[in-house]
Amino acid sequence: MADTSKHKRLFLALWPDDFTRQRLANVQNAFRKTARLKSARPVPSGNLHITIHFLGEVSTEVCTRLQTALADAKAQSCTLVVDHWGYFPRPRVVWLGGIAPEPLIDLVAQTQSCIQACIAGYHQKRFVPHITIFRKARHPLEIDDFDPIRWRIDRFALVESVTHPHGAEYNVLNQWMLD
């Protein structure tokens, strides 16, 4: 069994600024009024983000190498318009999303190259930009429209996920600004 004190459960994410986070939380609060979401578990507003790569358990040595490699990722800032919702039945989550602009797709590719240089055998699942807002949810069937949220993506973050009995706690370990 691996020594977990020398490992961290990590992911790369788009981490919203406070204004965007509040707007996402406002939509989440409006969705709570939907009858089929009353028993769903809302994601704490401080945990709202878009995962661009899930890395899993990573040693502290690899984490250090990864942070050095990620500092070389160069991509343009861009705006993601969050304008629709969806439901993933297998994990039973309701999410908000948008169409990834080209600079975001470029960021995903560049960071994937950095990760592959540090983690042998890393394979990226298809990137679907989404913010999970409810877990353990029944399909809501219908939700009222919401005003689109223009999220200025100007940074990405390396985040540690720490699991507690009450849920996950996310700690930003490092952030990198985009051009």
N, C-alpha and C positions, 0 to 999 in steps of 0.2 A: 504494500500500500504506500502511495506517495506521501511524503511529508508535506501536508497542506500549509504549514507555516512558511514554507519556502515557495509556495505557489499562490497565484491570484487568479480569480475568475474574471476575465477581461472581455471588453468589447470596445469597438470604435463607434463613436456616435456623433450625430449632429445634436448639439446641446443648445436649446433655445435661450435667447436673452429673456430678461424678466417680462418685458412687454408681450412678447410672443407667447411665453409660457402662460401668462394670465389670460390671453385670448383663447388659447387651447383649453385651459381650465374652464373658461366661461362656456365654451361649446359642450364640454363634458358635463358641466352642471345642467345645462339645458337638456341634454340627452337623458339625464337621470329621471326626468319626468315621464319618460317612455315606460309604459306598464311592464313590458317584457324585460326591462333593464333594472327594475327595482331590486332584484335579488343579485344582480351582478356585482362584482368587486371593482370599484373604480381604482385606477392607478393613481397613487398620490401625485399631486401636481408637480412636486419636486423631482419626480422620476420620469416625467414626460420627455421623450427624445425620439430620434430616429436612429436605429442601429444600422450602421453601414457594414460592419463586419463583426461577427461573434467569434471570439477566439477561444473561449473556454479556459480551462486551467493552464496557466502559463507560469513557468519558473521565474523567479526574480531576475535571474541572469538574462533570460530571453526578453523579459519586460524591459530591462535596461537597454539591450541591443535594439529592440523594437522602437523605443522612444528616440534613439539616435537616428535610426533609419527614417522614421516618420517626419523628422525635422526637415528632410530633403524633399518631401512631397510638395509640389508647387501646383496649385490650381487656382482658378479665378473664383472670387466670391460671386454669388448669384442669388436670385430670388426664387423660392419655391412657393407656389400658390397652393395652399391647402384648401381644397374646395369640394371634397367628397368624402364619404364614409364607406366602410366596408365591414365584412364579417369573415373571419377565418374559422370554419367550423371545427377543424381538428383541435386547435388549442382553445376554441371557444372565446375568441377575442373580438371586440369591436374596435375599429381603428379609424383614424382620419388620415387622408393622404392627398397626394397630388402627383402630377406628371414631372418626372425628374428632368430638369434642364440639362443641356449638354455639359456645362462645367461641373455639375454634380456627378454625372456619369464618369467624367474624367477623374474626379477626385476618388471615386470608388476604385477605378482601375489603378491609379497611382498608389493608393494605400494598399491595395491587394498585392502589388509588386513588392512593396516594403515588407509586408507580412510574410510573403512567400520566401523572401531572402532570410528571414529570421526563424520561421516555423516550417520545418520540413513537412510536406504533404498537405499544407493548408489548401482547402478548396472552398471557394466562395459560392454560396447559394445565390440564385438569381436575386438581384437587388430590387426590392419593391419598397419605395419610400413610404413609410407609414408610421404613425404614432399610435401605439396601443393605448386606449383610454379606458377600456373595461376588460376584465378577465372573468372567467367562469360565467359567461353571458349566454343567454339564449339568443337566437337570431332575433333582432328587434323588428324585423319585417318592414316597418316603415318608421322613418324619423323625419321630423321637420327639417327643411333646408336651413342652412346656416350661412352667414356672410363669410365669403372666402377670407382666409388669413394669408397675408403676404409675409412670409418668413424670409428675412434677409440672412442668408447663410454666409457667414464670414469667418467661420472657424470650425474645427472638428476637435474631438476630445477622445482621450484614452480613459476609459471608465472601469472601475472595479465594482463588481457586484458581490455584495456580502449578504448571504441569506440568513434571515432570522425567522423565528416561529411566526411573527406577525407579517412577514413579507420581506422583500428585497430592499436593501439600502444601496444606493449608488453613490460612489465617491469618484469625482473627477481627479485623475492623477496628473494629467497634463493636457494642455490645449495648444493648438497651433492655428495661427491666423492664416487666412487665405489672402491672395494678392488682390 
